[in-house]
């Protein structure tokens, strides 16, 4: 089971970059395309004060990060371990 879900869109360059970095580091995560999963839009908007900003990562503890760096993701994962 992954520790977080990344909400993204196919056209988001920041999403592609972060996904590539996470894949390279061997960090497992679930990916949800908010254009294919309309119910996910509300999750992203809730995490971003009503904005559909991606990538939005939602962690197993309920916290979220918007457009984080790889270092920020690693730091958060370490705090959840």
N, CA, C and O atoms as CSV, one atom per row, in Angstrom:
chain,resi,resn,atom,element,x,y,z
A,1,UNK,N,N,0.843,-1.193,0.000
A,1,UNK,CA,C,0.000,0.000,0.000
A,1,UNK,C,C,0.880,1.245,0.000
A,1,UNK,O,O,1.880,1.313,0.714
A,2,UNK,N,N,0.498,2.215,-0.800
A,2,UNK,CA,C,1.291,3.440,-0.860
A,2,UNK,C,C,0.924,4.365,0.297
A,2,UNK,O,O,-0.137,4.243,0.909
A,3,UNK,N,N,1.828,5.283,0.572
A,3,UNK,CA,C,1.656,6.222,1.680
A,3,UNK,C,C,0.934,7.485,1.240
A,3,UNK,O,O,0.459,8.255,2.074
A,4,UNK,N,N,0.850,7.702,-0.086
A,4,UNK,CA,C,0.171,8.899,-0.554
A,4,UNK,C,C,-0.411,8.707,-1.945
A,4,UNK,O,O,-0.058,7.778,-2.672
A,5,UNK,N,N,-1.311,9.615,-2.288
A,5,UNK,CA,C,-1.917,9.657,-3.616
A,5,UNK,C,C,-1.557,10.989,-4.257
A,5,UNK,O,O,-1.672,12.046,-3.637
A,6,UNK,N,N,-1.120,10.919,-5.510
A,6,UNK,CA,C,-0.848,12.142,-6.271
A,6,UNK,C,C,-2.034,12.389,-7.196
A,6,UNK,O,O,-2.415,11.525,-7.986
A,7,UNK,N,N,-2.608,13.577,-7.085
A,7,UNK,CA,C,-3.679,13.999,-7.972
A,7,UNK,C,C,-3.056,14.871,-9.045
A,7,UNK,O,O,-2.308,15.803,-8.748
A,8,UNK,N,N,-3.375,14.559,-10.310
A,8,UNK,CA,C,-2.708,15.247,-11.415
A,8,UNK,C,C,-3.626,15.350,-12.617
A,8,UNK,O,O,-4.783,14.933,-12.577
A,9,UNK,N,N,-3.084,15.918,-13.691
A,9,UNK,CA,C,-3.738,15.941,-14.998
A,9,UNK,C,C,-2.693,15.537,-16.033
A,9,UNK,O,O,-1.495,15.656,-15.779
A,10,UNK,N,N,-3.132,15.060,-17.197
A,10,UNK,CA,C,-2.174,14.626,-18.222
A,10,UNK,C,C,-1.308,15.761,-18.764
A,10,UNK,O,O,-0.190,15.516,-19.216
A,11,UNK,N,N,-1.800,16.986,-18.725
A,11,UNK,CA,C,-1.094,18.113,-19.329
A,11,UNK,C,C,-0.218,18.882,-18.337
A,11,UNK,O,O,0.372,19.899,-18.704
A,12,UNK,N,N,-0.125,18.426,-17.113
A,12,UNK,CA,C,0.612,19.139,-16.065
A,12,UNK,C,C,2.096,18.769,-16.082
A,12,UNK,O,O,2.472,17.652,-15.728
A,13,UNK,N,N,2.925,19.714,-16.495
A,13,UNK,CA,C,4.370,19.478,-16.540
A,13,UNK,C,C,4.975,19.217,-15.170
A,13,UNK,O,O,5.868,18.382,-15.031
A,14,UNK,N,N,4.488,19.933,-14.155
A,14,UNK,CA,C,4.990,19.726,-12.787
A,14,UNK,C,C,4.671,18.311,-12.311
A,14,UNK,O,O,5.468,17.688,-11.610
A,15,UNK,N,N,3.500,17.813,-12.699
A,15,UNK,CA,C,3.101,16.451,-12.321
A,15,UNK,C,C,4.037,15.424,-12.955
A,15,UNK,O,O,4.499,14.495,-12.293
A,16,UNK,N,N,4.309,15.608,-14.250
A,16,UNK,CA,C,5.196,14.675,-14.956
A,16,UNK,C,C,6.595,14.681,-14.337
A,16,UNK,O,O,7.205,13.626,-14.161
A,17,UNK,N,N,7.095,15.865,-14.010
A,17,UNK,CA,C,8.427,15.962,-13.422
A,17,UNK,C,C,8.485,15.253,-12.072
A,17,UNK,O,O,9.403,14.473,-11.820
A,18,UNK,N,N,7.509,15.520,-11.202
A,18,UNK,CA,C,7.522,14.896,-9.881
A,18,UNK,C,C,7.338,13.383,-9.991
A,18,UNK,O,O,8.001,12.631,-9.277
A,19,UNK,N,N,6.447,12.928,-10.876
A,19,UNK,CA,C,6.249,11.490,-11.062
A,19,UNK,C,C,7.559,10.826,-11.483
A,19,UNK,O,O,7.917,9.770,-10.962
A,20,UNK,N,N,8.272,11.444,-12.426
A,20,UNK,CA,C,9.558,10.889,-12.879
A,20,UNK,C,C,10.558,10.806,-11.733
A,20,UNK,O,O,11.271,9.812,-11.597
A,21,UNK,N,N,10.610,11.852,-10.905
A,21,UNK,CA,C,11.535,11.867,-9.772
A,21,UNK,C,C,11.172,10.776,-8.767
A,21,UNK,O,O,12.053,10.076,-8.267
A,22,UNK,N,N,9.896,10.629,-8.471
A,22,UNK,CA,C,9.452,9.612,-7.517
A,22,UNK,C,C,9.728,8.217,-8.056
A,22,UNK,O,O,10.190,7.349,-7.317
A,23,UNK,N,N,9.449,7.991,-9.340
A,23,UNK,CA,C,9.722,6.691,-9.963
A,23,UNK,C,C,11.210,6.370,-9.896
A,23,UNK,O,O,11.591,5.243,-9.580
A,24,UNK,N,N,12.052,7.357,-10.194
A,24,UNK,CA,C,13.503,7.164,-10.171
A,24,UNK,C,C,13.987,6.787,-8.774
A,24,UNK,O,O,14.926,6.005,-8.628
A,25,UNK,N,N,13.341,7.347,-7.743
A,25,UNK,CA,C,13.721,7.072,-6.353
A,25,UNK,C,C,13.076,5.793,-5.820
A,25,UNK,O,O,13.367,5.373,-4.700
A,26,UNK,N,N,12.198,5.171,-6.618
A,26,UNK,CA,C,11.536,3.944,-6.189
A,26,UNK,C,C,10.472,4.175,-5.115
A,26,UNK,O,O,10.191,3.284,-4.313
A,27,UNK,N,N,9.882,5.372,-5.102
A,27,UNK,CA,C,8.854,5.711,-4.122
A,27,UNK,C,C,7.491,5.362,-4.701
A,27,UNK,O,O,7.095,5.885,-5.743
A,28,UNK,N,N,6.776,4.469,-4.014
A,28,UNK,CA,C,5.468,4.012,-4.488
A,28,UNK,C,C,4.380,5.013,-4.114
A,28,UNK,O,O,4.388,5.586,-3.025
A,29,UNK,N,N,3.454,5.206,-5.032
A,29,UNK,CA,C,2.330,6.102,-4.779
A,29,UNK,C,C,1.187,5.735,-5.717
A,29,UNK,O,O,1.387,5.057,-6.725
A,30,UNK,N,N,-0.001,6.188,-5.374
A,30,UNK,CA,C,-1.153,6.026,-6.253
A,30,UNK,C,C,-1.322,7.320,-7.044
A,30,UNK,O,O,-1.029,8.406,-6.543
A,31,UNK,N,N,-1.790,7.196,-8.270
A,31,UNK,CA,C,-1.959,8.362,-9.127
A,31,UNK,C,C,-3.423,8.441,-9.540
A,31,UNK,O,O,-4.020,7.441,-9.939
A,32,UNK,N,N,-3.998,9.643,-9.441
A,32,UNK,CA,C,-5.377,9.871,-9.854
A,32,UNK,C,C,-5.405,11.072,-10.796
A,32,UNK,O,O,-4.951,12.162,-10.449
A,33,UNK,N,N,-5.944,10.850,-11.992
A,33,UNK,CA,C,-6.132,11.914,-12.972
A,33,UNK,C,C,-7.476,12.567,-12.665
A,33,UNK,O,O,-8.522,11.938,-12.820
A,34,UNK,N,N,-7.451,13.819,-12.233
A,34,UNK,CA,C,-8.690,14.473,-11.830
A,34,UNK,C,C,-9.619,14.733,-13.017
A,34,UNK,O,O,-10.803,15.009,-12.820
A,35,UNK,N,N,-9.103,14.650,-14.241
A,35,UNK,CA,C,-9.971,14.797,-15.409
A,35,UNK,C,C,-10.737,13.510,-15.689
A,35,UNK,O,O,-11.801,13.541,-16.307
A,36,UNK,N,N,-10.202,12.381,-15.237
A,36,UNK,CA,C,-10.863,11.083,-15.426
A,36,UNK,C,C,-11.706,10.684,-14.208
A,36,UNK,O,O,-12.611,9.857,-14.319
A,37,UNK,N,N,-11.404,11.268,-13.062
A,37,UNK,CA,C,-12.105,10.959,-11.806
A,37,UNK,C,C,-12.706,12.244,-11.242
A,37,UNK,O,O,-12.082,12.894,-10.403
A,38,UNK,N,N,-13.902,12.620,-11.686
A,38,UNK,CA,C,-14.497,13.884,-11.247
A,38,UNK,C,C,-14.612,14.019,-9.726
A,38,UNK,O,O,-14.540,15.133,-9.207
A,39,UNK,N,N,-14.786,12.923,-9.012
A,39,UNK,CA,C,-14.899,12.997,-7.551
A,39,UNK,C,C,-13.592,13.455,-6.911
A,39,UNK,O,O,-13.595,13.961,-5.789
A,40,UNK,N,N,-12.486,13.284,-7.609
A,40,UNK,CA,C,-11.185,13.688,-7.075
A,40,UNK,C,C,-10.999,15.197,-7.102
A,40,UNK,O,O,-10.174,15.732,-6.361
A,41,UNK,N,N,-11.756,15.889,-7.949
A,41,UNK,CA,C,-11.639,17.344,-8.036
A,41,UNK,C,C,-11.925,17.978,-6.677
A,41,UNK,O,O,-11.236,18.912,-6.269
A,42,UNK,N,N,-12.930,17.478,-5.983
A,42,UNK,CA,C,-13.284,18.030,-4.679
A,42,UNK,C,C,-12.151,17.843,-3.670
A,42,UNK,O,O,-11.918,18.723,-2.842
A,43,UNK,N,N,-11.450,16.724,-3.725
A,43,UNK,CA,C,-10.318,16.477,-2.821
A,43,UNK,C,C,-9.235,17.520,-3.066
A,43,UNK,O,O,-8.686,18.089,-2.123
A,44,UNK,N,N,-8.932,17.764,-4.340
A,44,UNK,CA,C,-7.901,18.742,-4.701
A,44,UNK,C,C,-8.335,20.151,-4.293
A,44,UNK,O,O,-7.542,20.913,-3.741
A,45,UNK,N,N,-9.583,20.491,-4.564
A,45,UNK,CA,C,-10.072,21.821,-4.203
A,45,UNK,C,C,-10.065,22.027,-2.689
A,45,UNK,O,O,-9.743,23.116,-2.215
A,46,UNK,N,N,-10.413,21.003,-1.938
A,46,UNK,CA,C,-10.405,21.096,-0.474
A,46,UNK,C,C,-8.989,21.349,0.036
A,46,UNK,O,O,-8.792,22.139,0.960
A,47,UNK,N,N,-8.015,20.689,-0.556
A,47,UNK,CA,C,-6.621,20.836,-0.129
A,47,UNK,C,C,-6.021,22.179,-0.541
A,47,UNK,O,O,-5.012,22.607,0.021
A,48,UNK,N,N,-6.643,22.850,-1.530
A,48,UNK,CA,C,-6.053,24.061,-2.116
A,48,UNK,C,C,-6.993,25.261,-2.088
A,48,UNK,O,O,-7.024,26.055,-3.028
A,49,UNK,N,N,-7.746,25.387,-1.024
A,49,UNK,CA,C,-8.624,26.560,-0.853
A,49,UNK,C,C,-9.506,26.832,-2.062
A,49,UNK,O,O,-9.680,27.981,-2.466
A,50,UNK,N,N,-10.065,25.763,-2.642
A,50,UNK,CA,C,-10.990,25.912,-3.756
A,50,UNK,C,C,-10.354,25.875,-5.128
A,50,UNK,O,O,-11.062,25.912,-6.134
A,51,UNK,N,N,-9.036,25.805,-5.194
A,51,UNK,CA,C,-8.328,25.780,-6.480
A,51,UNK,C,C,-8.038,24.349,-6.924
A,51,UNK,O,O,-7.825,23.461,-6.099
A,52,UNK,N,N,-8.033,24.142,-8.230
A,52,UNK,CA,C,-7.696,22.827,-8.788
A,52,UNK,C,C,-6.209,22.807,-9.143
A,52,UNK,O,O,-5.849,22.681,-10.314
A,53,UNK,N,N,-5.363,22.931,-8.149
A,53,UNK,CA,C,-3.919,22.987,-8.354
A,53,UNK,C,C,-3.325,21.577,-8.261
A,53,UNK,O,O,-3.563,20.853,-7.294
A,54,UNK,N,N,-2.554,21.206,-9.274
A,54,UNK,CA,C,-1.881,19.907,-9.278
A,54,UNK,C,C,-0.411,20.105,-9.597
A,54,UNK,O,O,-0.065,21.081,-10.263
A,55,UNK,N,N,0.469,19.218,-9.150
A,55,UNK,CA,C,0.144,18.023,-8.394
A,55,UNK,C,C,-0.210,18.346,-6.936
A,55,UNK,O,O,0.416,19.187,-6.291
A,56,UNK,N,N,-1.215,17.658,-6.457
A,56,UNK,CA,C,-1.555,17.693,-5.037
A,56,UNK,C,C,-1.342,16.291,-4.503
A,56,UNK,O,O,-1.874,15.323,-5.046
A,57,UNK,N,N,-0.563,16.183,-3.436
A,57,UNK,CA,C,-0.323,14.895,-2.800
A,57,UNK,C,C,-1.090,14.855,-1.492
A,57,UNK,O,O,-1.012,15.787,-0.692
A,58,UNK,N,N,-1.836,13.771,-1.271
A,58,UNK,CA,C,-2.568,13.575,-0.030
A,58,UNK,C,C,-2.001,12.322,0.628
A,58,UNK,O,O,-1.976,11.244,0.034
A,59,UNK,N,N,-1.550,12.488,1.864
A,59,UNK,CA,C,-0.859,11.422,2.596
A,59,UNK,C,C,-1.805,10.606,3.461
A,59,UNK,O,O,-2.950,10.994,3.695
A,60,UNK,N,N,-1.311,9.475,3.929
A,60,UNK,CA,C,-2.108,8.550,4.737
A,60,UNK,C,C,-2.590,9.177,6.038
A,60,UNK,O,O,-3.567,8.706,6.620
A,61,UNK,N,N,-1.920,10.236,6.507
A,61,UNK,CA,C,-2.355,10.905,7.743
A,61,UNK,C,C,-3.368,12.015,7.466
A,61,UNK,O,O,-3.791,12.711,8.389
A,62,UNK,N,N,-3.762,12.186,6.187
A,62,UNK,CA,C,-4.749,13.192,5.828
A,62,UNK,C,C,-4.162,14.534,5.442
A,62,UNK,O,O,-4.883,15.404,4.954
A,63,UNK,N,N,-2.872,14.718,5.650
A,63,UNK,CA,C,-2.229,15.989,5.279
A,63,UNK,C,C,-1.995,16.013,3.768
A,63,UNK,O,O,-2.089,14.987,3.095
A,64,UNK,N,N,-1.689,17.203,3.251
A,64,UNK,CA,C,-1.460,17.327,1.814
A,64,UNK,C,C,-0.317,18.295,1.532
A,64,UNK,O,O,0.057,19.112,2.374
A,65,UNK,N,N,0.226,18.177,0.322
A,65,UNK,CA,C,1.230,19.099,-0.189
A,65,UNK,C,C,0.850,19.423,-1.625
A,65,UNK,O,O,0.368,18.562,-2.361
A,66,UNK,N,N,1.072,20.671,-2.016
A,66,UNK,CA,C,0.792,21.084,-3.379
A,66,UNK,C,C,2.098,21.441,-4.071
A,66,UNK,O,O,2.865,22.279,-3.597
A,67,UNK,N,N,2.331,20.789,-5.202
A,67,UNK,CA,C,3.541,20.981,-5.998
A,67,UNK,C,C,4.813,20.934,-5.137
A,67,UNK,O,O,5.638,21.847,-5.187
A,68,UNK,N,N,4.961,19.857,-4.345
A,68,UNK,CA,C,6.146,19.771,-3.494
A,68,UNK,C,C,7.388,19.374,-4.285
A,68,UNK,O,O,7.297,18.816,-5.379
A,69,UNK,N,N,8.541,19.672,-3.710
A,69,UNK,CA,C,9.797,19.182,-4.282
A,69,UNK,C,C,9.983,17.731,-3.848
A,69,UNK,O,O,9.318,17.262,-2.925
A,70,UNK,N,N,10.885,17.029,-4.515
A,70,UNK,CA,C,11.198,15.655,-4.122
A,70,UNK,C,C,11.684,15.621,-2.673
A,70,UNK,O,O,11.330,14.717,-1.916
A,71,UNK,N,N,12.494,16.606,-2.293
A,71,UNK,CA,C,13.007,16.666,-0.913
A,71,UNK,C,C,11.862,16.815,0.092
A,71,UNK,O,O,11.888,16.197,1.157
A,72,UNK,N,N,10.863,17.626,-0.238
A,72,UNK,CA,C,9.717,17.805,0.661
A,72,UNK,C,C,8.926,16.511,0.801
A,72,UNK,O,O,8.465,16.183,1.894
A,73,UNK,N,N,8.766,15.779,-0.290
A,73,UNK,CA,C,8.051,14.506,-0.241
A,73,UNK,C,C,8.824,13.518,0.641
A,73,UNK,O,O,8.238,12.852,1.494
A,74,UNK,N,N,10.137,13.427,0.430
A,74,UNK,CA,C,10.948,12.509,1.217
A,74,UNK,C,C,10.896,12.854,2.703
A,74,UNK,O,O,10.827,11.962,3.549
A,75,UNK,N,N,10.929,14.147,3.018
A,75,UNK,CA,C,10.861,14.588,4.406
A,75,UNK,C,C,9.526,14.177,5.031
A,75,UNK,O,O,9.483,13.703,6.166
A,76,UNK,N,N,8.444,14.363,4.281
A,76,UNK,CA,C,7.114,13.992,4.789
A,76,UNK,C,C,7.025,12.489,4.987
A,76,UNK,O,O,6.504,12.031,6.004
A,77,UNK,N,N,7.524,11.715,4.034
A,77,UNK,CA,C,7.481,10.263,4.160
A,77,UNK,C,C,8.282,9.795,5.363
A,77,UNK,O,O,7.872,8.861,6.053
A,78,UNK,N,N,9.412,10.428,5.624
A,78,UNK,CA,C,10.219,10.074,6.791
A,78,UNK,C,C,9.449,10.330,8.080
A,78,UNK,O,O,9.561,9.565,9.038
A,79,UNK,N,N,8.662,11.412,8.105
A,79,UNK,CA,C,7.905,11.733,9.321
A,79,UNK,C,C,6.756,10.752,9.531
A,79,UNK,O,O,6.279,10.591,10.655
A,80,UNK,N,N,6.306,10.093,8.459
A,80,UNK,CA,C,5.213,9.128,8.571
A,80,UNK,C,C,5.714,7.730,8.919
A,80,UNK,O,O,4.942,6.877,9.355
A,81,UNK,N,N,6.998,7.504,8.725
A,81,UNK,CA,C,7.562,6.148,8.919
A,81,UNK,C,C,7.556,5.735,10.376
A,81,UNK,O,O,7.992,4.633,10.707
